[in-house]
């Protein structure tokens, strides 16, 4: 089954029994029928280093042990699970076209042609999924087959049937009020993912590598966000209404205060520790509410 087929099946079929959000610091898990019951197991430093290459998991046995801790004992049969991968393991981008073919095969060929010029990995050995977010605008997600298989293996070995739903930042978008003009900045392991949403859909999404060992990371983040605000003004004629931030941990309040001053924009914190998982749960029928 292709990446696109699995994504479609996961969205249209009944939700999987388990949902996992994977990050460099650990793995969070929730059952879709247990409101707010999120479990978390930490990963030792260096076990997982998210990236576009195949070898994200540096210590497969340690990673697998954490997965086994989270999967309830005594499960019978192969149970369904969704995986929310780190932002930096899947390339997600917005593509604008002058026109879009009506036939699916021609659309996919056109999208692949555009992506081939910009991907840091081989498109022919990758999985592509896309969604129309406007008449001529496409949200495309691409990951190497090796990367997907590498993440899935420990979960399959634990008796689960996984499928890729999304990456963390896309899942998180369900926590942001609809029909708003906003910038969302999610901090991950060495990566800042920036997304711009408008009342009619997603305008921009990109991931920026952050400097390591910097004395003032917020200064770098603030400087990275300035071009995004300028881009929104150029394309819409006005500034965004708000900046939402996630992933800043204990520094969230201080970061929000400083960014609000430096960017001259209201800033609000998404309080969920596992924002991708919380967003995914909130999108399910019945709106399962996750604990912060």
N, C-alpha and C positions, 0 to 999 in steps of 0.2 A: 504494500500500500504506500502511495507517495505521501510526501510531506503535506501537500495540499489536501489530499483525500483524508488524511488523518485529522488535519485541522478541521475540515468540514464535518467529519463524523463526530468529533468531540463537541462541536458547537451545536449540532442538530440532534444528536442522540441524547438520551438521559445522561446527566453529568456523571463523571467517574466517581468511584467510591472514595478515592483518596486524591488529595492535591498536595504536591510538594513544591516549595520554593527553595531553590538552591543558590547559595552564595558562598563566597570565600570564607566567611566566618562560621557557617554552619548550614543546616537544613531545617526548614520549618515544614510541618505537616498538619493537615486538617482533614477530617472526614466531612464530606459535604452534607451529611445528615446530622452533624453534631454542632449546633450553633455556638460559634465563638471558641470552640475547643481547639486551640492551636498548641501543638507540641514543638519543642525546638531542641535540637542536639547540636552541640558545637563541633566544629572541625578544628583539628590542630593546625597551627600556622604552616603553610606550605603544602597542605594536602590537596587543595584546589587552587589553581591559578587560572581564572577565566580568560579566554581569548578565542580568536577565530580558528586556531589550529586544533588538531585532533587531541593532543595530549593535555587537556585541561586538568584532568585528575592525575596528580603526580604520585599519589599513594593510593592505589586502587583498594587494597585491603582495608586501610583505615577508613576510607570513604564508605566502602561496603559495610563495614561494621556499624557505622552511624546509621546507614539505611536500615539495617536489620534491627537496630534498637527502636526505630520509629514504627516499623511495620508490626502490627499486632501479631502475637503468636497464635498458632492454631488455625490460620486461614486455610480454607479448602478451595481448590480450584484456582484458576488464574484470575485475580481481581483487577479491576480497572483503576488506572491512576493517571493523573495529568501532571506534567512537569513544567514548572516555571523556571526557565533558565536565566542565568545572569545576562545582563544587557550586552556585555562585551563578548559573548559567545555566539551571538547571532547578529548579522548585519541587517539593520532595519533602516529604511530610507524612504523618503517621499519623492516621487518622480512626477513631473508635469509634462504633458504631451500636447502637441498642437491638435491632434485628433487621435481617437482610439478605434481600432477595428471592432466590428461586431462579433466576429468569430473568435472563440476562446483560443484556438490554436494560434491565430495570428496575433492576438493580444499578448500571449505568453512569449512568442518569438520576439515581439517588439520590446517587451520588458527585459528579456534576457539580453538583447542587443545593447540596451542602455546600461544595464548593470555590468556587462562584461568589461566596460571601460574603467570601472571604478573599484571593483572588488579586489581585496588584498589576497584572494585565494581563487582557486580554479572553479569556475562556474559549472563546468561539465561534470564535476564530481560533487555537486552540491544539490541541496533541496531548496526549492523556491515556492513560496506561497505569497499571494498578493490579494489585496482588497481594494476595490474602487472607493475612494473617499471623496470623490467629486466627479463630474462628467469627464474630465480629462486628467484627473490626479489619481495616482496609485500609491498605496502603501505596500511596499515589498519587504519581505523578510527572507533572508537567505542564510543558510548554514551548511557547512560541509557535512556529507553523509557520515564521515568518521567522527565528527564532533557529536552528532546526534546519537550515533551508536555507542559512543564512549560514555555518554551520560545515561543512556538507557540500560546498559548492561547490569549495573549493580541492582537496579530495581527489578529487572527480569529475573535475576538470580534469587531475589527475595520473594518470588512468586507473584509479581505484579505485571500487568500488561500496560506499559506506559505509552503515552502519546504526547507530542509536543503541542501545547496550547498556545503559548506566547512567551515572550520575555517579560521580565519584571516590570519595566516601565510601561509597556502597553497594558498589562493587566491592571496596573495601578491607576490608569486613567479613569476607571469606573468609580474611583473615590472623589473625583473632581466634579463639581456641579455641571450639569449639561447646559448647553446654550450659553456658554461663557467665553470671554476672550481672555486667555490666560497663558502664562508660561509656567511649565512644570520643570523643576530641576531636581533630579534624583542622584544622590551621591552613592557611588559604589566603590569597589576596591580599585582605586587608582583611576576611576572613570567618572565623569560627570555626563549624565544623559539629559539632554534638553529637548523638551517637546513643546510645541506651540499649538494650542487648540483655539478654534474659532467656533461661533455658533453653528456654522455649516460643516464642521469637521476638523481634521488635523491639517495644519498648514506646514509644519516643519518637525523633523525629528533627527537628532544627530547625537553621537557619543564623542566626547572629547577626552583624550588622555591627559591626566593631571601629572604635574611634576612630583617626584618623590623627594622626601626630606626637605620640603620647602618650609621656611620659617613662618609664612603667612598664607596658608592655603585659601583662606577666604578672599584674599586679595586677588589671587589667580582666578577663583570662581567668579568674582564680581567682574573682572576684566573679560572673562569668557562670555558672560551674559550680556554685556553691552552690545555686541554686534547683533545678537538675537533680537533685542528690543528695537534696534535700528531697522532690522529686517521687517519686523512686524509693522512698524510705522510706515515704511516704504510701500508695503503691500496692502495695508488696510487704511492708511491715512490717520491712524490714531494709535496711542500706546495701549498695551494690554491693560486689563482691569486689575490684574493681580498676578503675583508670583507665588506659586506653591512650591514648597521644598519638602524633600523626604530623604531619609538616610543619613541625616546629620547627627543622629544619636543624642547624647547628652548636651551637645553644643547647639541643638536646634534653636532654642530661644535666643541665644546670643547671635547666632547666624542670621535669624530672621530680623532681629533689630538692626544689625549692621547693614544687611543687604537692602532693607527698606530705606535706610538713609542714603546709602551710596547710589542706589539705582532710582531713588525717588519714586518708589512703587510700593503699594501695600503688599506685605508678605504674610503668608499663612503657612503654618506647619501641618503636614499630614502626620498625625501622631502615631500611626501604626508602625510597629517595629518591622513587620514583614508586609510592606505596602503592596507588593505584587500579589501575595496570597490573599490579603484582605480585599483587594480590588476584585480578584477573581471570584471570591465567595460572594461579594455583594452583587455580582452580575448574574448569579444563578437564580432560577425560578424560586420565588419565596424569599429572595434577598436575605441569605444567611449573613448575619452580622458577626464579624470577627472582633475579638478583643484587641485593643490597641497594643 
